[in-house]
């Protein structure tokens, strides 16, 4: 049995996709949590750092990496939107530090009939530094 979702898309009755928004500083455990959600909730995980590495390699400096992040995230949102509209869960491993940005993606997800779950990840300053220090040394 199916039901009509937004824009006439049919999905199994009782199934409503969820967009998981992860909020946290670098080193707070977003990617680790995103992987767990990916596995436990059959979610498509979208992690910009992985796409940037695949598309542009590991030789980008910070300025170059920052310059390509917005286009990669824009493309990832297109994929996320389509995935949600098909009735599948999505986890955005983006950081989403600003309240306005979270509200924007919440509204976008709800517009395609998805639930939204916001997950805040917190870590002490010492934990953050210990997790990102190896990345900075590389």
Phi and psi in degrees as a GROMACS rama.xvg file:
@    title "Ramachandran Plot"
@    xaxis  label "Phi"
@    yaxis  label "Psi"
@TYPE xy
-127.501  161.833  UNK-2
-127.354  157.151  UNK-3
-83.797  125.165  UNK-4
-95.3513  -170.798  UNK-5
-56.2102  145.216  UNK-6
61.7753  25.2051  UNK-7
74.6999  11.3461  UNK-8
-79.423  129.583  UNK-9
-86.632  141.847  UNK-10
-142.691  158.422  UNK-11
-56.4039  139.298  UNK-12
-56.7815  137.003  UNK-13
82.301  -4.79798  UNK-14
-102.904  122.562  UNK-15
-128.195  122.233  UNK-16
-67.1281  157.209  UNK-17
-123.576  134.864  UNK-18
-99.2031  121.545  UNK-19
-98.5407  120.468  UNK-20
-105.737  119.652  UNK-21
-99.5075  129.078  UNK-22
-119.368  125.883  UNK-23
173.788  158.906  UNK-24
-74.2455  162.994  UNK-25
-55.6145  131.981  UNK-26
90.0387  1.41518  UNK-27
-82.4478  -8.33885  UNK-28
103.839  18.396  UNK-29
-60.3366  -48.6353  UNK-30
-67.3676  -38.1697  UNK-31
-61.019  -45.9764  UNK-32
-66.7997  -39.9048  UNK-33
-60.2316  -40.7458  UNK-34
-63.8912  -39.5097  UNK-35
-64.9358  -42.9855  UNK-36
-65.2761  -41.8962  UNK-37
-53.2275  -45.4059  UNK-38
-75.5965  -47.6736  UNK-39
-77.7942  -23.0387  UNK-40
-120.621  16.8164  UNK-41
46.8007  53.0506  UNK-42
-105.633  146.695  UNK-43
-77.7408  121.487  UNK-44
-96.4509  126.127  UNK-45
-116.313  109.232  UNK-46
-119.726  108.743  UNK-47
-55.972  -40.4333  UNK-48
-58.3219  -38.4336  UNK-49
-67.5496  -41.5865  UNK-50
-66.4784  -42.2457  UNK-51
-61.5459  -43.3251  UNK-52
-62.1879  -43.2594  UNK-53
-67.5482  -43.1719  UNK-54
-77.7556  -37.168  UNK-55
-118.675  -7.42627  UNK-56
83.4415  -176.198  UNK-57
-98.8661  5.15578  UNK-58
-92.5696  6.95803  UNK-59
-74.5346  139.044  UNK-60
-83.2889  176.349  UNK-61
-58.0877  -42.907  UNK-62
-64.3745  -41.8196  UNK-63
-66.3301  -41.7948  UNK-64
-63.0254  -42.8667  UNK-65
-63.6787  -36.005  UNK-66
-67.2638  -30.0929  UNK-67
-94.6504  -10.1948  UNK-68
-62.6758  -47.3791  UNK-69
-60.7374  -46.4122  UNK-70
-62.957  -37.183  UNK-71
-65.588  -44.7034  UNK-72
-65.8658  -35.1618  UNK-73
-62.4883  -43.1301  UNK-74
-66.2  -42.4482  UNK-75
-60.9373  -37.6079  UNK-76
-64.8675  -38.9938  UNK-77
-58.5352  -43.2961  UNK-78
-64.9169  -44.5262  UNK-79
-61.119  -45.5433  UNK-80
-59.2168  -47.4715  UNK-81
-64.3781  -41.6627  UNK-82
-62.2815  -45.604  UNK-83
-62.0791  -42.0997  UNK-84
-64.8072  -22.3604  UNK-85
-86.4641  -1.86022  UNK-86
93.0684  14.5529  UNK-87
-104.492  149.289  UNK-88
-75.104  151.077  UNK-89
-137.565  140.849  UNK-90
-121.204  123.495  UNK-91
-95.9901  115.629  UNK-92
-99.4828  65.3334  UNK-93
-112.982  -20.7253  UNK-94
103.526  -57.95  UNK-95
43.9406  60.8001  UNK-96
-72.2177  -32.1821  UNK-97
-90.3015  142.736  UNK-98
-61.1629  -38.5956  UNK-99
-63.2938  -40.8615  UNK-100
-64.6972  -42.6591  UNK-101
-62.7075  -43.2971  UNK-102
-63.0073  -38.7797  UNK-103
-61.5236  -48.6203  UNK-104
-71.2107  -30.8769  UNK-105
-60.8508  -48.7304  UNK-106
-62.0933  -42.5797  UNK-107
-61.5399  -43.3419  UNK-108
-67.5828  -43.2363  UNK-109
-63.9318  -30.3312  UNK-110
-64.2863  -24.1041  UNK-111
-103.447  14.2918  UNK-112
86.7739  17.0397  UNK-113
-94.8943  150.617  UNK-114
-79.2726  160.326  UNK-115
-130.354  133.034  UNK-116
-123.673  121.68  UNK-117
-99.6727  127.442  UNK-118
-122.39  116.222  UNK-119
-93.3361  130.285  UNK-120
-112.894  129.12  UNK-121
-124.745  143.726  UNK-122
-148.476  153.7  UNK-123
-70.2823  161.928  UNK-124
-58.572  -40.8691  UNK-125
-62.2627  -41.7958  UNK-126
-63.5746  -44.8489  UNK-127
-58.4103  -49.3405  UNK-128
-63.0166  -40.1862  UNK-129
-66.4509  -30.6539  UNK-130
-80.7234  -35.0391  UNK-131
-93.9378  -15.9363  UNK-132
-57.4466  -43.4692  UNK-133
-60.9182  -35.2877  UNK-134
-66.809  -38.7756  UNK-135
-68.9138  -31.2984  UNK-136
-74.6982  -23.3074  UNK-137
